[in-house]
Amino acid sequence: MKNKIAVVNIGVVGLGLMGCSITTCLLIAGHRVIAVAPIPADLLLAKKRITAHLKRSFKEKLAKKLPEHYLKNLTITENYSALKNCRLVIECTIESINIKKSVYKKIEDVISLNALMTSNTSAIPISLLQKQTTRPERFFGLHWAEPSHTTRFLEIICGDKSDIKKGEYLYKLSHNWGKEPTLVRKDIRGFITNRIMYAAYREAISLVENGYATVEDVDRACRNNAGYWMTLAGVFRWMDLTGVPAYHTVMKDLFPTLNNDTEVPKLIDDIVKKGGKGVANAHGFHKYTPEEAKLWEETFTDFSYDIRALALKYPENIVKKKLAAAKKLRTAKKAK
C-alpha cells in the first residue's frame, strides 16, 4: 500500500546507531532530511555511517540510486535552527526524560506551530513525554526497529493528548518509508512489541539463571522455533495455523510456572555493572574476541537485507492477493 503524500522536510535529532539508519530510510524514501547531532562525536561519524548504509542499500537494490543522489538531500548540523522548515521532527536521543525535555525545548523554539514532533523512545510512555512539550496534541511516538532502513516494522503511538488525525497522517506517510506500520491508539509503557519481547527476555534469563539451559541453548531454541515462523505469521496467526485448542490446554498448566519477577535479573545486571555492552565492546551474554564481535555485526547486516528480501515475498496481505488472483482467474474462465 502506497499513499501519495507530498515530500516533506523531516528532522532527525540524535545521530547514534538508530538515528543514522532512520535518516537513511527517509533519504531513500525521497525526503529532505535535516539531521541534528547533539553529541559532537556523532557529528563526525554520522555521514560515514549513512553513506555506508546507502552504498549497501544500492548494492542490495533497496535504494534505486547511488549514495550521492540521496546525500544531496541531507544536512548534518549541530544547529537546531536548521529544523525551522521541517514538517516532522523525530527525536532519537537516549532514554532520559530530562535530556529529552531539553531537546524538545530546542526543537519547539524553531519549528512551526503545525509541525509534528515524535520520539523514537523504546519504552517511555508517550503521555509522559508529551507533558514535556508546549503542544502535546502534535506529539507522538515513532518506534522503529534497527536497522530502520531495512525492517518493515514501525509503531506510531498516540499519547493521551495526541490528535488522532495527525497520528493517521503519520500512519499514511510511513507506508512511503517501506513500512507495514501499526497505529497504537492507546498509550502503554513499552507499546506492543517491547511488552511481548521483554516478557520473553525475562523468561529466557530465568531459564539460564535457574540452570535449565545455557545462553547458547536458549538462543538456539529461539532461532529454530519462533525464528522459523515469526516473519510470516505473528503470534496469533501462528496459533490459528497450528491449532488454537492446544494452546488453550497448555496455558492452564504453563502460565502459573512462568517468571513474573519485577526486578532486573542478576545475569544482565552483572554484565552491565562490569561495563558489558554486547558486541559493541565484545562483552555480553556470549563471549567474543574483538574479531568475532565485528563479524557478528557484519553478519547481522547481511541477514537484515536477506530477511527483508524473503519477507517482501510474503507481505501482510498475501492471502488476500492470492484470493483476488484466484477470483480473477475463475471470472476469466467463465467468460470463455
C-alpha positions in Angstrom: 0.0 0.0 0.0 1.4 3.4 -1.1 -0.1 6.7 -0.1 0.7 9.7 -2.3 1.7 12.4 0.2 3.8 15.4 -0.8 7.5 15.2 0.1 8.2 16.9 3.3 11.3 18.1 5.1 12.0 15.8 8.1 14.3 16.5 11.0 16.1 13.8 12.9 17.7 14.8 16.3 20.3 12.3 17.6 22.7 10.6 15.2 23.6 7.4 17.0 23.1 3.9 15.6 19.3 4.3 15.0 19.4 8.0 14.1 21.6 7.2 11.2 19.5 4.2 10.0 16.3 6.3 10.3 17.9 9.1 8.3 18.9 6.5 5.7 15.3 5.2 5.4 13.9 8.8 5.0 16.5 9.7 2.3 15.7 6.6 0.3 12.0 7.5 0.6 12.8 10.8 -1.1 12.7 13.2 1.9 15.0 16.1 2.5 16.5 15.4 6.0 17.9 17.8 8.5 20.0 15.7 10.9 21.0 17.4 14.2 23.8 15.9 16.2 23.5 16.9 19.9 26.8 15.0 20.6 29.8 16.3 18.7 31.3 12.8 18.2 28.2 11.7 16.3 28.6 14.7 14.0 31.9 13.2 12.8 30.6 9.7 12.4 27.1 10.2 11.1 27.9 10.9 7.4 30.2 7.9 7.2 27.5 5.6 8.7 24.7 6.9 6.5 26.9 6.7 3.4 27.8 3.1 4.2 24.1 2.3 4.6 23.3 3.9 1.3 26.1 2.1 -0.5 24.9 -1.3 0.8 21.2 -0.4 0.1 22.1 0.4 -3.5 24.0 -2.9 -3.8 21.0 -4.8 -2.4 18.6 -2.9 -4.7 16.8 -1.3 -1.7 17.9 2.1 -3.0 17.5 2.8 -6.7 20.2 5.4 -7.0 23.8 5.9 -5.8 24.5 7.5 -2.4 25.5 10.8 -4.0 21.9 11.3 -5.1 20.5 10.9 -1.6 23.3 12.8 0.2 22.4 15.9 -1.7 19.2 16.0 0.3 21.0 15.6 3.7 22.1 18.3 6.0 24.1 17.3 9.1 24.5 20.1 11.7 24.6 21.0 15.4 22.3 23.9 14.8 18.7 23.4 15.8 17.6 26.4 13.9 18.1 24.4 10.7 14.9 22.5 11.7 12.6 25.5 11.1 11.1 24.3 7.8 10.6 20.7 8.9 7.0 19.3 8.8 8.1 16.5 11.1 10.9 16.1 13.7 12.0 12.7 15.1 13.9 12.7 18.4 16.4 9.8 18.8 18.3 10.7 21.9 19.0 8.5 24.9 16.2 7.2 27.3 16.4 10.1 29.7 13.3 12.3 30.3 15.5 15.3 31.4 17.6 15.1 28.2 14.6 14.7 26.0 12.8 17.6 27.7 15.9 19.8 26.9 15.9 18.7 23.3 12.2 19.3 22.9 12.5 22.9 24.0 15.3 23.5 21.5 13.1 21.9 18.8 9.9 23.8 19.7 11.8 27.1 19.8 12.4 26.9 16.0 9.7 24.7 14.3 6.3 26.0 13.1 3.2 25.6 15.2 1.7 22.9 12.8 4.9 20.8 12.6 4.7 17.3 14.2 7.1 16.1 16.9 7.9 12.4 17.6 10.1 10.3 19.8 11.9 7.0 19.0 11.7 6.0 22.6 11.6 2.3 23.2 9.5 2.3 26.4 8.8 5.7 28.0 5.1 6.4 27.8 4.2 8.9 25.1 1.7 10.5 27.5 4.6 11.3 29.9 6.9 12.7 27.2 4.2 14.9 25.6 3.9 16.6 29.0 7.4 17.9 28.4 6.2 19.9 25.4 4.1 23.0 24.9 1.8 21.5 22.3 1.2 17.8 23.4 -1.5 17.3 20.7 1.1 17.2 18.0 3.4 14.8 19.8 3.6 11.0 19.0 5.9 8.0 19.4 7.6 6.7 16.3 9.1 3.4 17.5 11.5 2.0 14.8 13.4 -1.3 14.7 17.1 -1.4 13.9 18.3 -1.3 11.1 15.5 1.1 10.4 16.1 1.3 6.6 15.7 -2.5 6.1 12.9 -3.5 8.6 9.2 -3.2 7.8 8.4 -2.5 11.5 7.1 0.8 12.8 4.8 1.6 15.7 3.0 5.0 15.7 1.9 5.6 19.3 -0.7 8.2 20.5 -0.4 9.7 23.9 -3.4 10.8 26.0 -3.4 14.2 24.3 -2.3 13.3 20.8 -4.6 14.4 17.9 -5.6 11.1 16.3 -6.0 12.7 12.9 -2.3 13.6 13.0 -1.5 10.1 14.0 -3.4 8.8 11.0 -1.4 11.2 8.8 1.8 9.6 10.1 0.4 6.2 9.5 -0.3 7.0 5.8 3.1 8.7 5.4 5.1 5.8 6.9 3.8 3.5 4.2 6.0 5.5 1.8 9.0 4.5 4.0 8.6 0.8 3.2 6.8 0.1 6.5 3.9 -2.1 7.5 3.1 0.2 10.4 0.9 -0.2 13.4 -1.1 2.7 14.8 -1.2 2.3 18.6 -4.2 4.4 19.6 -3.9 3.9 23.4 -0.6 4.6 25.1 1.0 1.9 27.3 4.6 1.6 28.5 6.7 -0.5 26.1 4.0 -0.3 23.4 3.3 -3.6 21.6 6.4 -5.5 20.6 8.6 -4.4 23.5 6.0 -5.7 26.0 6.0 -9.0 24.2 9.7 -9.2 23.8 10.7 -8.2 27.3 8.4 -10.9 28.7 10.4 -13.3 26.5 13.8 -11.8 27.6 12.8 -12.2 31.3 11.8 -15.8 30.8 15.0 -16.6 28.8 17.2 -15.1 31.5 15.3 -17.0 34.2 15.8 -20.3 32.4 19.6 -19.7 32.4 19.8 -18.4 35.9 17.9 -21.4 37.2 20.1 -24.0 35.4 17.5 -25.3 32.9 19.5 -24.2 29.8 22.6 -22.2 28.8 22.6 -18.9 26.9 23.6 -20.9 23.8 20.7 -23.4 24.3 18.1 -20.6 24.6 19.4 -18.7 21.5 19.4 -22.0 19.5 15.8 -22.8 20.5 14.5 -19.4 19.7 16.3 -19.3 16.3 14.8 -22.6 15.3 11.3 -22.2 16.6 10.0 -18.7 16.8 12.7 -17.5 14.3 11.3 -20.0 11.8 7.7 -18.8 11.6 7.5 -15.3 13.1 8.3 -13.3 9.9 5.3 -14.9 8.2 2.7 -15.4 10.8 3.0 -13.4 14.1 1.8 -15.0 17.3 -2.0 -15.0 16.7 -1.8 -16.3 13.1 0.7 -19.0 14.3 -1.9 -20.2 16.9 -4.5 -20.3 14.2 -2.2 -22.2 11.8 -1.2 -24.8 14.4 -4.5 -25.3 16.3 -5.9 -22.9 18.9 -7.2 -25.6 21.4 -3.7 -26.9 22.0 -2.5 -23.5 23.3 -5.6 -23.2 25.5 -4.7 -26.6 27.1 -1.0 -25.7 27.6 -1.8 -22.2 29.1 -3.7 -23.7 32.0 -0.6 -25.6 33.3 2.2 -23.5 32.0 1.2 -19.9 32.9 1.5 -20.5 36.7 5.1 -21.6 36.3 6.4 -18.6 34.2 8.7 -16.0 35.7 6.9 -12.8 36.9 9.8 -11.1 38.8 9.7 -7.3 38.7 13.4 -6.7 39.4 16.2 -6.6 36.8 17.7 -10.1 36.6 21.2 -10.6 38.2 22.6 -12.1 35.0 22.1 -8.9 32.9 22.8 -6.6 35.9 26.2 -8.2 36.4 27.1 -7.7 32.8 26.1 -4.1 32.7 27.9 -3.3 36.0 31.1 -4.7 34.5 30.8 -2.4 31.5 29.4 -5.0 29.1 27.6 -3.7 26.0 27.4 -6.8 23.9 29.2 -6.9 20.5 29.8 -3.2 20.8 32.7 -3.9 23.2 32.9 -7.7 22.8 31.4 -8.2 26.3 27.9 -9.6 26.6 25.9 -12.7 27.3 28.2 -14.6 24.9 32.0 -14.5 24.9 33.6 -12.7 21.9 37.0 -11.9 20.6 37.1 -8.5 19.0 37.3 -10.2 15.6 34.2 -12.3 16.4 32.2 -9.3 17.6 33.0 -7.4 14.4 32.0 -10.4 12.3 28.7 -10.7 14.2 27.9 -7.1 13.4 28.7 -7.7 9.7 26.7 -10.9 9.7 23.7 -9.2 11.2 23.8 -6.6 8.5 23.9 -9.3 5.8 21.0 -11.0 7.4 18.9 -7.9 7.7 19.0 -7.5 3.9 18.4 -11.2 3.2 15.4 -11.5 5.6 13.9 -8.3 4.1 14.1 -9.8 0.6 12.4 -13.0 1.9 9.7 -11.1 3.9 8.8 -9.0 0.9 7.7 -12.2 -0.9 5.2 -12.7 1.9 3.5 -9.4 2.7 0.8 -9.0 5.2 -2.0 -9.2 2.6 -0.5 -12.2 0.7 -3.6 -14.4 1.1 -5.9 -11.6 0.0 -3.8 -11.2 -3.1 -4.0 -14.9 -3.8 -7.8 -14.9 -3.3 -8.1 -12.0 -5.7 -6.0 -13.7 -8.3 -8.0 -16.9 -8.0 -11.2 -15.0 -8.3 -9.9 -13.2 -11.4 -8.9 -16.5 -13.0 -12.3 -18.0 -12.3 -14.0 -15.0 -13.8 -11.8 -15.2 -16.9 -12.6 -18.9 -17.4 -16.4 -18.3 -17.1 -16.1 -15.5 -19.7 -14.7 -18.0 -22.2 
